[in-house]
Amino acid sequence: MTPRRYAPGGYRGAPLADAAARCAVSAAGRTLRTVFALIHP
């Protein structure tokens, strides 16, 4: 799985998709923690 194969379009978009996925995961974690805190005061 070499990144060279997906150049030039896919390779440039990969970090953006990775950042979006990480942002979604952190947002979901924050939401879960908030809900958990509300349920268990």
MARBA-3410 file (N, C-alpha, C, O; in Angstrom, 1 decimal):
41
0.8,-1.2,0.0,0.0,0.0,0.0,0.9,1.2,0.0,1.0,1.9,1.0 ~ 1.4,1.6,-1.1,2.3,2.7,-1.2,1.5,4.0,-1.5,0.6,3.9,-2.4 ~ 1.7,5.1,-0.9,1.0,6.3,-1.1,1.2,6.9,-2.5,0.5,7.7,-3.0 ~ 2.4,6.4,-3.1,2.8,7.0,-4.4,1.7,6.6,-5.5,1.5,7.3,-6.5 ~ 1.0,5.5,-5.3,0.1,5.0,-6.2,-1.1,5.9,-6.3,-1.8,6.0,-7.4
-1.5,6.6,-5.2,-2.7,7.4,-5.2,-2.4,8.8,-5.6,-3.3,9.7,-5.6 ~ -1.2,9.2,-5.9,-0.8,10.5,-6.3,-1.4,10.8,-7.7,-1.6,9.8,-8.5 ~ -1.7,12.0,-8.1,-1.6,13.2,-7.3,-2.9,13.6,-6.5,-2.8,14.3,-5.4 ~ -4.0,13.1,-6.9,-5.3,13.6,-6.2,-5.5,12.9,-4.9,-5.8,13.6,-3.9 ~ -5.5,11.6,-4.8,-5.8,10.9,-3.6,-4.9,11.1,-2.5,-5.3,11.2,-1.3
-3.6,11.3,-2.8,-2.6,11.4,-1.7,-2.8,12.8,-1.0,-2.6,12.9,0.2 ~ -3.2,13.8,-1.8,-3.4,15.1,-1.2,-4.6,15.1,-0.3,-4.7,15.9,0.7 ~ -5.6,14.3,-0.7,-6.8,14.3,0.1,-6.8,13.4,1.3,-7.7,13.5,2.2 ~ -5.8,12.5,1.4,-5.7,11.5,2.5,-5.5,12.2,3.8,-6.2,11.8,4.8 ~ -4.6,13.2,4.0,-4.4,13.8,5.3,-5.7,14.5,5.8,-6.0,14.5,6.9
-6.4,15.1,4.8,-7.7,15.8,5.1,-8.7,14.8,5.6,-9.4,15.1,6.6 ~ -8.8,13.6,5.0,-9.8,12.6,5.4,-9.4,12.1,6.8,-10.2,11.8,7.6 ~ -8.1,11.9,7.0,-7.5,11.4,8.3,-7.9,12.4,9.4,-8.3,12.0,10.5 ~ -7.7,13.7,9.1,-8.0,14.7,10.1,-9.5,14.7,10.4,-9.9,14.9,11.6 ~ -10.3,14.6,9.4,-11.8,14.6,9.6,-12.2,13.4,10.4,-13.1,13.5,11.3
-11.6,12.2,10.1,-11.9,11.0,10.9,-11.5,11.2,12.4,-12.3,10.8,13.3 ~ -10.3,11.8,12.6,-9.9,12.0,14.0,-10.8,13.0,14.7,-11.0,12.8,15.9 ~ -11.2,14.0,14.0,-12.1,15.0,14.6,-13.4,14.4,14.9,-14.0,14.7,16.0 ~ -13.9,13.5,14.1,-15.2,12.9,14.3,-15.1,12.0,15.6,-16.0,11.9,16.4 ~ -14.0,11.2,15.7,-13.8,10.3,16.8,-13.7,11.1,18.1,-14.3,10.7,19.1
-12.9,12.2,18.1,-12.8,13.0,19.3,-14.1,13.7,19.7,-14.4,13.8,20.9 ~ -14.9,14.1,18.7,-16.2,14.7,19.0,-17.1,13.6,19.6,-17.9,13.9,20.5 ~ -17.1,12.4,19.0,-17.9,11.4,19.6,-17.5,11.0,21.0,-18.4,10.8,21.8 ~ -16.2,11.0,21.2,-15.7,10.7,22.6,-16.2,11.8,23.6,-16.5,11.5,24.7 ~ -16.1,13.0,23.1,-16.5,14.1,24.0,-18.0,14.0,24.3,-18.4,14.3,25.4
-18.8,13.7,23.3,-20.2,13.6,23.5,-20.6,12.4,24.4,-21.4,12.6,25.3 ~ -19.9,11.3,24.2,-20.1,10.2,25.1,-19.8,10.5,26.6,-20.5,10.1,27.5 ~ -18.7,11.2,26.7,-18.2,11.6,28.1,-19.2,12.5,28.7,-19.5,12.4,29.9 ~ -19.8,13.5,27.9,-20.8,14.4,28.4,-22.0,13.7,28.8,-22.6,14.0,29.9 ~ -22.5,12.8,28.0,-23.7,12.0,28.3,-23.5,11.2,29.5,-24.4,11.1,30.4
-22.3,10.6,29.6,-22.0,9.7,30.8,-22.0,10.5,32.1,-22.5,10.1,33.1 ~ -21.5,11.8,32.0,-21.4,12.7,33.1,-22.8,13.1,33.6,-23.1,13.2,34.7 ~ -23.7,13.3,32.6,-25.1,13.7,32.9,-25.8,12.5,33.5,-26.6,12.8,34.4 ~ -25.6,11.3,33.1,-26.3,10.2,33.6,-25.8,9.8,35.0,-26.6,9.5,35.9 ~ -24.5,9.9,35.2,-23.9,9.6,36.5,-23.3,10.9,37.1,-22.1,11.2,36.9
-24.1,11.6,37.8,-23.6,12.9,38.4,-22.6,12.7,39.6,-22.2,13.6,40.2
END
